[in-house]
Structure formats: structure tokens, C-alpha cells
């Protein structure tokens, strides 16, 4: 991608207001950021505060990105709460800037960076590693001991005017999308891609059936699209009937409302009366799947992320030799299952965590080629970043992925020229 034309005038200052655009390549000493501090751990309206902080300094393989927009995901909620871990116990810095998704413009590069230039428009994936062990060189970087998630396990995420990333985190921005659309999809899309295609031999194949929990959310909406694009069949699970049409529009073969069944939560004691009642409900749920896939056709794969409330059912409805792949525990971490149905039917339980660059790039290529929709649901201004996380925390957000504006002063901007013009009209 050719670098931007720097032919515009702007003053060189040590601090710019949010939405004000510095001269291309000029790095101010300070910046505005939404920060979290250990003593403020709690709900997002308590833990997130705007502060003026030092603009990050670069190492030789790092890149400074001028953030146009950022994505909202559970990393920010967890970082603010300090649950399940405090990010300060990982990186040890005095403050934490959350945000693990972003679109923006490269503003400075380290001396060893060769693939990217100042002015390139990029999206950022959130995996970092040190690059010098066996897994990073011929293995799977996600298994590296140095693997960490930017904006959660590092202190310098996307909810600031500038963010510091490793060069290998960068991917080209889809030019047909707005800044906010570009910012909202990478974390959930790449996570879904690895879950479906990254765990051999259980990689998604045409004609297979996949049960997708939370089908209308950020993860689920991409799982549905990827499954459909691969020629497989997605069975989406929802909790609200008003989400059915949205999930079907993404390409699902069928949709099941989990509120029609009563088999959620931890597994009752095996062979108890409670277990018999639970088992009867699970069989009804299984029949609802068969009504979509055909009698006797259990799903090849279960796309799991609620965790505690759904895991016992997931391990039951998965077919013999199939896989339950899980990347989160949004309803709790105490997973239970009837082990008999796992070992006797030789099912695989697979943990999955984000994605490495090759997987993220493959997923991003599908977005670049317009094969996928970013499913952006809501956009929040800079001042409402805590409110966006409160919505997610309370599960009150609309179907799809949320974004927040950072240096883009309004929605709908697709080019730097449009963004510059909008900034000039405000400042």
C-alpha cells in the first residue's frame, strides 16, 4: 500500500486534542487515553478514566499507529474489573490502556521494520510474541511461552490517540469499509477462524454441521459467516426471538432459541432425579438440532464460548469423534460434563485462544475480498467508551460488533482525506 500524501499543513505540538490530526509522522510527547489503574478496578464507569499520558516509545521492531477507531470486546470489561486476572499482575505498569482492536494509520516505525511505512492504513490483530523460540519459528506462535494479548496483557491498547504494536500485528485495512467498520472485527473474526480451521484434524469441511452458541454476537456472527462461506451448515443458538432473522440473514441453516429448553448450568449429579430431568431436556434440544440437520445427524463441531451454562449440553450433542472447541467462559469457568459420553464416543474438547498472523491474515483476506460483513452494530463516540463496555457487561448490546471513534471525528469516513477535512471543520 502506498503511503499517504503528507501535503497538508498542521502545527507541531506536544499534545493534540482528540480528533485533531498532527502532521504526518510527527509524534507528540503526550496523548489522551482512557486508562485503568489498579485502585480503580470495578465496573467500566469507575475503572475507565481519561488521562494525559506519555506517547509510547518504540523498540526496533515496533510501530506507532495513530488510532482512528477501536473495537469493543470483553478484554476491556475484564481489564477494568481485574477479573479473572488483573492486567497489572501481568505487565506491571502503573496504568493500563485497554482495547484489542483498532484501525488507523502508521505514524512511526522502528528501525528494523521493513514491511510497513509511515502513512499505511492498517488494522491490528492482538497477538504478540517475542519471536525467538521454536513455536514462533516453525511451530504455532500461539503456543509460545511469550504469547500475550495486546491491550489486555500489554499496557498499551487502542483506547488512546496512539498505540504501540509489533510490526507482525499489522494487516492492510479494507478500503471499502469505514474506519469504525474496520476497527470492530479483527479480534472476533480471527478467534472464530482459528476455532473452525486451526485445530487439525478437526478443521471445518464442506457439508459438516456446526452448533454455534451466541450466534448473534460478535464471535457467533463471524462463525456463521465463515461456516457458510466454507460450504458447511451453521445451527445458531439465540436467546431472543428478535435475533432469529439476523442470524438467518448471515447464512445459518437453522436457529434454535435456548429459552425453549431447561438444561442450562452445571451438570446435575449423574443418575440422580435431577439428572434424569436434565437429560430429558437435552434430548429435546438434540431433537431440535436433528430437525435442522436430519434425524440422527449430530453436529461435527460445537463452537463454544459461554462455558459453564452450556458445556454439559455441548459435550452431549457433539457427534462421535467430533470436537467441542471453546475460547471463553462468559457464563462461568466451572465446566462440567458427563465424561462417559466424551471417552466412549471419543470426542475432543479443544481450547482455542485468538489466532496467529497467518490465520488472522487469511480471515482478513476474506474481509478484503468482501466475502464477509463486519456486522457492526453500534458506534460510540470517544466520550462514551465506558458506556459501550457497560452495555457489553450487561449483555444489552445489539447483535454484532461494537466500535468506538478515537481520532475519526464522525462516522462514515473511509479515506484519510475525508478524515482530515472532518478534523479541520472541528478544529
N, C-alpha and C positions, 0 to 999 in steps of 0.2 A: 504494500500500500504506500503510495507516495505521501510524503509529509505535507502538512497543511501549508498554505501560503501565509507567511507571517506579516504580510503587508497591511498591518493596521497599527494605529498608534494607541498606546496606553502608558500611563505613568508607572515608573518603577517605585514600588513602596515595600515596606516591611510587613504590612498586613492589609488585606483586602476584605471588603465586605462580602458576605455570601451572595453569589450571583455576579459579582464583579470579576472581569476577566483580565488577568495580568498580561504583559507582553509574553508572547510565546517563548517558553524556555526560561523566563525569569522566575526564580524560586524565592518567594518572600521568606523572611526569617520566622514568621509566625503564621498561624492559621486558626480558624474556628473549627471546633469539633464537638460533637456530642460525646461526653466522656462518662465513664463509670468509675467510681472509686470504691474500695473495699468497704469503707464505713457507710456507704450508701446502698449496699446490697438490699434488694427488695423489688417491689413492683416497678414497672418501667417509668411511671410518673415520678417516682422517688429516685431511682438509680441513675437515670439519664439526665445530665445537665450540660448546657453549652459552656465551654471554656475556650480561652485563647491559649494555645499550646505551641510548642516549637514544631516547625515543619520538619518531618523526618529527614535524617541524613542517610545517604545511600552508600552501600557497600559496592564492590566492583561488579557484582552480577545482579544488582537490583535496579529497579525502575521506579520513578516517581510518576504517579498518574494524577492528573487534575480530574477530580471526580465530577461527572455531570449528573449522574443519578445512581441510586443504590437500591438493592433489593432488601426485602424484609423477610426474615425467616427465624426459626426457633433459636438459632445461635444467639441472637440478640436478647431474646427473652431469658434464656439460660444464663447468659453472661451477666445480665442485670440482677437476676435472682441469686447468682452464686451457686446454683443447683444444676446438675448433680455435683459439679465442682466449681470452685471459684477460679476464674482465669488468672487471678493474681498468684495462685499456687502453682501455676504453670510457667508464666513468663516473668513474674517477679517485679514488674514495673509498678510505678506509683499510680498510674491511671490506665484505663482500658478504653479503646475506641472500638466499638462493635461494628458489625457489618461485614458479611462474607460474600456479597455480590456487588458488582459495580460495572458501569460503563463510563468511559472517559477518554481523555487524550494524554498521550505520553508527554510529560513536561521536562523530564531529565532522565538520563541513563547513566549507569555505571560504566567504567572504562572497559570492562570485558563484555559488555552487551553488544552483540553483532546483528541479531535478527530484527531489532526494533530501533526506530528513530524517533526523535522528538517530533511531535505532530501526528503520529499514527493514532488512529482511533481504535480502541480496543474494548473488549470485555475481559473480565478477570475470573479465572477459576480459583478455588480457595485452597488447593493443596500445596503445601510447602514441604521441602525436604532438603537435606544437606548435599545430596547428590554424590556422595563419595563412598557408599557401601555397595555390597553385592546386589541388594534388591533394587537399588537405583540404577545399577549397571548390568542389565540382563535379566533381572527378576521383575518384581512388581513393586514400584515405589510406595504403594500404599502399605506394604509390609515392612518398610524401613523403620528402624528404631527412631529415626529423626523426623518421621512424618508428623505433620501438625496442620491444623486448620487455621488459615489466615482469618483474622477478625474474631477468632474465638480463643485459640491457643497462642495467638500473637497479639500484641497490644495495639496494632496499627491498621484497623479495619477501614471500612468505606464511609463511615458517618463523619467524615471530615472533608475539608476542601481538597486536601491532597492525601494520597495513600501510598505507602511503600510496599512493593511486592517484588517477588523474584521474577526474573525475566521469563522463566518457564511457565508462569501463571497466565501469561497473556495469550489472547486469541483475537483474531480480527472481528470487528463489530459488524453485524449485518446492517448494511447501509439502508435497507428498506424499512428498518424499524426506527422508532423514535429512541431518544436517549433512555427514557423510562422503560420502554419495552425491552430494550437491550439489557437493561440492568436487572431485570426481575427473574431471569430464567436459568442462569448457569448452574447454580447450586442444586436446584431440584432436578433439572434435566440431566446433568451428569451423574447425579446419585441414582436416578432411575435407570439410566443407561447401563451403569455397572451392575446394578441388581439384576437386570434382564439378560445382559450379554457378557458379563465379566467373570462368571464362575463355572468354568468348564468341569465336566461335560454338560452341565445343566444350563446351556445357553439357549435362548429363545429361538424356536424354529417355526416356519410356516405351518399353520394348521393346529398348533398347540393351543391349549386353553389356560388362561391365567386369571386367578381371582385377585382383584385389586381393591384393597381396603382404602377408605378415604378417597374415593375415585374423583371427587370434585375439587380436592385440594391441589396445592402446588405439585407435590410428588405424584399424586394419583392422576392428575390431568396429563402429565407427561408420560406416565406409564401407559395410559390408554392410547395415546397417540403413537408411541413407539411400538406397542403391540400391534396396533392396526397397520402401521407402516410396514412391519415385518411380515404381514400376512397371517398373523395369529389372531386369536379370539380373546378379547378382554371382557371379563364379567366384573362390572363395577359394583362396589358396595357403597351405599349412601345412608345418611341418617335423616334426610329431609326429602320429601317428595318433590319439592320445588327445584331440586338439583338433578332430577332424572333426565329432563330434556337436555341440560347442559352436557351431562356425561354421554348420552347417546349421540349428541352432535359431534363429539370428539372421535367417534368411531367404535364405541363399545358395542359388543354383540348383544348384551343384555345388562340389566341393572336390577339389583336386589336392595330393598330397604331393610336394614338390620333391625329397625324398630318393630318389624313384623315377627320377630323371634325373641326368645328369652333364654339365651345361652351364653351370656357375656360375663366376664370376670374370671377369677381364678377357678381352676378345675375343682369340683367337689370331690370329697373322698371317694375313691374308686369303689364301686359296688354298694355304695350307700343309697338310700332312697332319693337323696338329693341328686346323686349321680344319675340315677335312672331317669329322673325328670329332665335333667340337663341333656342326657343322651338322646331322649326323645325329641327335644327341640333341635339338637344338632342334626338329627336325621331329616327333620323338616327343612332345615337350612340346606342340607345336601341335596334334597329333592328339588329345591328352588334352583340350585345350580344345574341339576340334570334337565330341568325344564328348558334350560338355555343350551346346554352342551349335548343333550341327548342322554337317554337313560343309561346309567352305568358308566358314564364318562366323567370321572373325577378330574380335577384340574391338574395340569402338569406342573404348575408353579403357583405359589401364593406370594403375592407382593405385600409384605408385612411391614408395618411401622407403628400401629397403635400399641402393640405389645401385650401388656397384662390382660386387657379385657378381651382380646381376640385370639391370642396364641393357642389356647387349647382347641379352639374350633379349626384354626388354620392347619394344625398338625393332623387333624382328623380328615378333613375334606381333600387334602392333597393325595394324589394317586400313589400307588405302589411305585417306588423308585423315583418319585418326584421330589421337588425341593420347596421348602419354605425359606424365603430369603428375607432377612429383617435388617432394617437400618436405623431403627429408633424405638422408643418406648414412650410415646406421648401420653398413654393412659397409665403408665407404671412399668416398673422394671422387674417385678417378681413374676417371672414366666413359669407357667405350669403346663403340663401335658400328660396324657396317658401314654406312658413310654411303650406299652405293648404295641400300639399302632405305629410307632416310629421304628422300633427294631424289627418287628415281624414283617412289616411292609417295606423295610429298608429305605425309609425316607431320609432325606438330607435336610438338616437345619443349618443354614448358612448365614453368618453375619456379614454385613456389607457396609462399607464406610466410604462415602464420597466416590472419587474416581481419580485415576492418574491422567496425565496430559493427553495421552493417545486416546483414551476413552472420552475425555471431555471434548477433545478436538473433533472426534467422529460425531459426537452428538451436536456440536456447534455447526458442523458442516451441514447437517440436516436442517438446522435453522437458517443457515446462509442460503440454502437451496429452496427455502420457503416450503419445505415439506412438513414443518411443524408450526404451530401457533404458540406464541409465548404465553397465551392465556392470562394476560394482565388483567386484574380485576379492579384494583383501586390504586390511585396515585395520591400521595400525601405531600404537602409542602414541607420544606426544611423544618419549620417550627413545630410540626406535628409528628416528628419521628417517635416520641414516646407514645402518642395516641395510637399510632399504627401497631406498635408492639402490644399495647393493651388489648386492641381488637383481636390480635392473634392469640394472646394469652387466654382470652375469654371465649375463643372459638366463635367470634362474631364477625369474622371477615367473610367477604364474598368468595364464591368459588374462583379458584385460580391463584395467581401470584400477585403480591403487592409490591409497589415500588415507592420510593421517596425521591423528591427532587433535591439536588445538592447545589451544584453551580448552574444548572439549567434553571432559568427563572420562570419558565412556564412549560406546560405540557405541549406535545405535538412537534417539538423541534427535532429535525433529522440531520441537519448539517451544521458545521461549525459557523458558517456564515450567518445562518438563521439565529444561532445561539448568540453570536457576537452582537447582532442587530438588536435582539431582545434585551441583552445586557445593557447596551448603550442607551436604550429607551428608558431604562430604570435608573441608571446611574449618570 
